[in-house]
Amino acid sequence: MMGKCDNVEFYHCKIQLSSTATTSGTYAFYKPQGVTCDNFRFIGNVVNGGYYGFYFYGQGTNVGEYNTNVRIDSNQFANAYYYPIYFYYNDLVSFSYNTITSRTTNAATSFYTYSYYTNHNYTVGNKWNTTNSSTLNNFYNYLYYSHAYNYTGEGYFANNEIISTANTGYALYSYGGKMNILHNSIYSTGFSARTLSVQGYMGKVKVKNNQLIAENLPVDAYQISGLEFDHNNYYSNSGLLGALENTAYLNMNDWMAA
């Protein structure tokens, strides 16, 4: 999709690319960097295959350089090789009730949902699941600089379900911006993986009422002066509660005293 694209809607479409593609130039849906879009809706579609599943790029961090009023709801993103979702410079009115799954065959060892300089106003009810892949070593679900530019309020990442079977990586990684991470269920099975990694940079990040389950480390937190934790459930087979500034803790008393 090239050029200016205002008031565009894709509704209940099927977009099919090779589910065995491994080259980086293959995109199931492609909007490159450049002229921005406004009032773009992508609802109820099935996006299958490609190196990239859904690639949506704005222009930059200056005023007027984000894609605006973008709604990505109730879609299925399946069988991408490396990036099922790739966002850059967007203001998402909603990214909700989508399902993101990894490949079963001819899969990469890494699988990324990449959201960079993208505001998540309402990211609710999505499901990420990597259990299809037996070869997955790294899974990274990134939220970089959400609500750090071109927005004055707070974002919401709520009631989502994330299941990561990768050996390493982050089921959810939030860095920079003003985010509310609420009522999510996040589970990682890899011993070297992190269920949630969060950094309180460029705004307050609130982490409340989440289920954080891990083989080894449920939460990894940095720049804690910008973080607020409350009423989360933590569980790990290792017995560790989490880590603050690279120091791991076994119980809540030690965590709170840090």
LINGILIN-V382631 format. One record per residue. SS is DSSP state (H for helix, E for strand, L for the rest). PHI is phi in radians with two decimals (none if undefined). Layout:
SS | PHI
SS | PHI
This chain:
L | none
L | -2.00
L | 1.33
L | -1.18
L | -2.44
L | -1.65
L | 0.99
E | -2.04
E | -2.34
E | -1.90
E | -2.32
L | 0.97
L | -1.74
E | -2.02
E | -2.00
E | -2.06
L | -2.20
L | -1.01
L | -1.50
L | -2.09
L | -1.09
L | -2.26
L | -1.61
L | -1.25
L | -1.60
L | -1.86
E | -2.21
E | -1.25
E | -2.33
E | -2.40
E | -2.19
L | -1.36
L | -1.12
L | 2.59
L | -0.98
L | -1.51
L | -2.00
E | -2.37
E | 1.05
E | -1.87
E | -2.23
E | -2.32
E | -2.31
L | 1.20
L | -1.74
E | -2.00
E | -2.02
E | -2.25
L | 1.54
L | 1.55
L | -1.23
E | -1.85
E | -1.44
E | -2.12
E | -2.06
E | -2.41
E | -2.17
L | -1.55
L | -2.13
L | -3.08
L | -1.63
L | -1.29
L | -1.01
L | 1.53
L | -1.85
L | -1.62
E | -1.19
E | -2.10
E | 0.92
E | -1.70
E | -2.16
E | -2.13
E | -2.30
L | 1.04
L | -1.87
E | -1.99
E | -1.99
E | -2.36
L | 1.16
L | -1.21
L | -1.30
L | -2.26
E | -2.13
E | -1.19
E | -2.34
E | -2.43
E | -1.93
E | -2.57
E | 1.03
E | -2.35
E | -1.99
E | -1.54
E | -1.04
E | -2.73
E | -2.27
E | -2.49
L | 1.03
L | -1.67
E | -2.10
E | -2.14
E | -2.27
L | -1.52
L | -1.27
L | -1.67
L | -2.31
L | 0.90
L | -1.61
L | -1.33
L | -1.48
E | -2.25
E | -2.53
E | -2.18
E | -1.82
E | -2.04
E | -2.27
E | -2.07
E | 0.86
E | -2.28
E | -1.45
E | -1.81
L | -1.11
L | -2.67
E | -1.96
E | -2.39
L | 1.25
L | -1.51
E | -2.30
E | -1.90
E | -2.57
L | -1.90
L | -1.19
L | -1.15
L | -1.71
L | -1.67
L | -1.89
L | -1.29
L | -1.81
E | -2.21
E | -2.28
E | -2.27
E | -2.06
E | -1.71
E | -2.12
E | -1.77
E | 0.94
E | -1.31
L | 1.07
L | -1.79
L | -2.38
L | 0.98
L | -2.88
L | -1.86
L | -1.67
L | -2.12
E | -1.75
E | -2.23
E | -2.09
E | -2.45
L | 0.99
L | -1.71
E | -2.14
E | -2.26
E | -2.14
E | -2.03
L | -1.88
L | -1.30
L | -1.22
E | -2.34
E | 1.83
E | -2.33
E | -1.08
E | -2.59
E | -2.23
E | -2.03
E | -2.31
E | 1.37
E | 1.84
L | -2.00
E | -2.27
E | -1.93
E | -1.84
E | -2.29
L | 1.00
L | -1.71
E | -1.99
E | -2.27
E | -2.39
E | -2.26
L | -1.79
L | -1.29
L | -1.15
E | -1.69
E | -1.56
E | -2.04
E | -1.25
E | -2.40
E | -2.08
E | -2.45
E | -2.24
L | -1.51
L | -2.21
L | 1.10
L | 2.43
L | -1.41
E | -1.99
E | -1.86
E | -2.09
E | -2.46
L | 1.03
L | -1.79
E | -1.74
E | -2.07
E | -2.12
E | -2.54
L | -1.23
L | -2.19
E | -2.35
E | -1.19
E | -2.50
E | -2.32
E | -2.14
E | -2.36
L | 0.85
H | -1.24
H | -1.13
H | -1.75
E | -2.10
E | -2.39
E | -1.91
E | -2.86
L | 0.96
L | -1.70
E | -1.81
E | -2.04
E | -2.56
E | -2.55
L | -1.21
L | -1.35
L | 1.59
L | -1.35
L | -1.45
E | 2.99
E | -2.28
E | -2.08
L | 0.88
L | 1.29
E | -1.93
E | -1.51
E | -2.26
L | -1.67
L | -2.52
H | -1.19
H | -1.07
H | -1.18
H | -1.05
H | -1.20
H | -1.43
L | -1.23
